Amino acid sequence: MAKVCNPIYDTVFKYLMEDERVAKVLLGGILNKKIVAVEIKGHECAYQSDENNNLKLLRFDFAGTIENPDGTKETVTIELQKASEPEEVMRFRKYFGLQMASEANTDAVTKHRRDKDKTPYIVKRPRHIYGIFILGHSLGKGFEYPLIKGSTVFYDEDDNVLNFESQCEFLKGMTYHLYIIQIPFLPEKPKKPLEKILRAFDQRYKLEYDSKYLELTEDADKNSDYNVIFNRLLYAAADEQLRGNLDLEDYAERLYAIREAEKEDLEDELKETKVELKEAKNQLAASIKLLHSVGISPDKIAAQLNIEIDEVNKVL
């Protein structure tokens, strides 16, 4: 067993994905495709909040070259997002909208006109987009799977599924593949290749006294895909600066949790106060009506209850 950094933390996950070999292993394993090359085009750790929601997620944009079963290669965009808490789906949709609209996710293709000179011209061909979400939480009852994936299915007018023999640039440019990893449902005894890779994320192996670290076992096969990630996490645990940043992130997380708890307590107190005020108001109104029913004048009621005459008249 070895003590390694926990990749559920943004500091560690970012360190992981900055390594090209790790990125190839993890992304290739999730997509079930051979990734020839991969390059980070941008990343963002977003902390956003409004009056109703708080969002914390880590996002990476990759340009990847995949090799298809027939040997052809294709440049694609891979959008990777990691979130620790359940969030509003519209937050995630925003990033996909940006990716779909961005010319950075296109390739320049030379075509030729049909004139006698075959005049060349350039068109923008959209890259196919793969969206990956690594979630530290569950999607809810009925969705208890470590991996959920899907892509657009096309039908004819009779609802028959259409299986196209070749790719259509228009359809490819208007759709994307979706992959969702739910860490809580990783199997305790992984058997499939992807499950074995994702063992490095399994939170069952957290240290009881320090959740920033996991206790993992190295594979007997030194060259396994899992070991690529394991070794990177092991190096992270030996990096003094990274450990310092991890401590800061952990402190920020705990401080955030405390503030959220205090906010919830304050909201509960306000709700209780509103209920108490409403009950007091109802009791006062009942007292005014009772006194008035036995013939006591409004001015005497106001004096007896020590309130303004206007308040009495308002109730009556």
BELKATA-V907254 format. One record per residue. N is the residue number from 1. SS is DSSP state (alpha for helix, beta for strand, coil for the rest). PHI is phi in whole degrees, -180 to 180 (999 if undefined). Layout:
# BELKATA-V907254
n/ss/phi
N/SS/PHI
N/SS/PHI
This chain:
# BELKATA-V907254
n/ss/phi
1/coil/999
2/beta/-134
3/beta/-86
4/beta/-128
5/beta/-72
6/coil/-85
7/coil/-72
8/coil/-70
9/coil/-80
10/alpha/-59
11/alpha/-58
12/alpha/-75
13/alpha/-62
14/alpha/-63
15/alpha/-60
16/alpha/-61
17/alpha/-74
18/coil/-77
19/coil/-90
20/alpha/-61
21/alpha/-66
22/alpha/-63
23/alpha/-59
24/alpha/-63
25/alpha/-65
26/alpha/-69
27/alpha/-66
28/alpha/-64
29/alpha/-66
30/alpha/-69
31/alpha/-80
32/coil/58
33/coil/-138
34/beta/-81
35/beta/-100
36/beta/-78
37/beta/-150
38/beta/-148
39/beta/-141
40/beta/-75
41/beta/-96
42/beta/174
43/beta/-148
44/beta/-153
45/beta/-107
46/beta/-103
47/beta/-120
48/beta/-127
49/beta/-151
50/coil/-139
51/coil/-70
52/coil/-115
53/coil/-134
54/beta/-127
55/beta/-134
56/beta/-137
57/beta/-149
58/beta/-113
59/beta/-127
60/beta/-126
61/beta/-113
62/beta/-118
63/beta/-103
64/beta/-121
65/beta/-109
66/beta/-107
67/beta/-107
68/coil/-79
69/coil/-55
70/coil/-84
71/coil/94
72/coil/-75
73/beta/-113
74/beta/-143
75/beta/-89
76/beta/-129
77/beta/-104
78/beta/-118
79/beta/-102
80/beta/-112
81/beta/-130
82/beta/-124
83/beta/-137
84/coil/-95
85/coil/-128
86/coil/-61
87/coil/-133
88/coil/-69
89/alpha/-63
90/alpha/-63
91/alpha/-62
92/alpha/-72
93/alpha/-59
94/alpha/-58
95/alpha/-68
96/alpha/-66
97/alpha/-61
98/alpha/-64
99/alpha/-66
100/alpha/-65
101/alpha/-89
102/coil/-77
103/alpha/-72
104/alpha/-65
105/alpha/-100
106/beta/-134
107/beta/-119
108/beta/-79
109/beta/-122
110/beta/-90
111/beta/-121
112/beta/-128
113/coil/-72
114/coil/-91
115/coil/-74
116/coil/-68
117/coil/-90
118/coil/51
119/coil/-57
120/beta/-78
121/beta/-150
122/beta/-105
123/beta/-125
124/beta/-96
125/beta/-104
126/beta/-68
127/coil/-79
128/coil/-72
129/beta/-111
130/beta/-113
131/beta/-106
132/beta/-120
133/beta/-120
134/beta/-105
135/beta/-110
136/coil/-88
137/coil/-139
138/coil/-98
139/coil/-76
140/coil/124
141/coil/-62
142/coil/96
143/coil/-121
144/coil/-83
145/coil/-132
146/coil/-67
147/beta/-135
148/beta/-122
149/beta/-135
150/beta/-166
151/coil/-146
152/coil/-68
153/coil/-110
154/coil/-107
155/beta/-130
156/coil/-92
157/coil/-68
158/coil/-100
159/coil/65
160/coil/-84
161/beta/-69
162/coil/-97
163/coil/-110
164/coil/-81
165/coil/-76
166/coil/-131
167/coil/-79
168/coil/-108
169/alpha/-60
170/alpha/-65
171/alpha/-66
172/alpha/-64
173/alpha/-75
174/alpha/-104
175/coil/-133
176/beta/-152
177/beta/-94
178/beta/-123
179/beta/-131
180/beta/-123
181/beta/-101
182/beta/-110
183/alpha/-57
184/alpha/-60
185/alpha/-106
186/coil/-63
187/coil/-69
188/coil/-67
189/coil/-122
190/coil/-66
191/coil/-121
192/coil/-79
193/alpha/-53
194/alpha/-67
195/alpha/-61
196/alpha/-67
197/alpha/-65
198/alpha/-75
199/alpha/-57
200/alpha/-68
201/alpha/-107
202/coil/-67
203/alpha/-79
204/alpha/-65
205/alpha/-95
206/beta/-62
207/beta/-67
208/coil/-62
209/coil/-98
210/beta/-157
211/beta/-72
212/beta/-75
213/beta/-132
214/beta/-116
215/beta/-110
216/beta/-121
217/coil/-109
218/coil/-73
219/coil/-69
220/coil/-65
221/coil/-80
222/coil/-60
223/coil/-100
224/coil/-68
225/alpha/-62
226/alpha/-58
227/alpha/-65
228/alpha/-60
229/alpha/-73
230/alpha/-55
231/alpha/-65
232/alpha/-65
233/alpha/-68
234/alpha/-68
235/alpha/-63
236/alpha/-60
237/alpha/-67
238/alpha/-95
239/coil/-89
240/alpha/-63
241/alpha/-66
242/alpha/-64
243/alpha/-62
244/alpha/-64
245/alpha/-65
246/alpha/-66
247/alpha/-63
248/alpha/-65
249/alpha/-64
250/alpha/-63
251/alpha/-63
252/alpha/-63
253/alpha/-63
254/alpha/-66
255/alpha/-65
256/alpha/-62
257/alpha/-63
258/alpha/-64
259/alpha/-65
260/alpha/-65
261/alpha/-65
262/alpha/-64
263/alpha/-64
264/alpha/-64
265/alpha/-62
266/alpha/-64
267/alpha/-63
268/alpha/-64
269/alpha/-63
270/alpha/-64
271/alpha/-62
272/alpha/-63
273/alpha/-64
274/alpha/-62
275/alpha/-64
276/alpha/-64
277/alpha/-64
278/alpha/-65
279/alpha/-63
280/alpha/-64
281/alpha/-65
282/alpha/-66
283/alpha/-65
284/alpha/-63
285/alpha/-63
286/alpha/-65
287/alpha/-66
288/alpha/-61
289/alpha/-66
290/alpha/-65
291/alpha/-65
292/alpha/-68
293/alpha/-68
294/coil/-99
295/coil/94
296/coil/-80
297/coil/-71
298/alpha/-56
299/alpha/-68
300/alpha/-72
301/alpha/-62
302/alpha/-60
303/alpha/-67
304/alpha/-67
305/alpha/-93
306/coil/60
307/coil/-132
308/coil/-74
309/alpha/-62
310/alpha/-61
311/alpha/-67
312/alpha/-66
313/alpha/-62
314/alpha/-64
315/alpha/-72
316/coil/-75
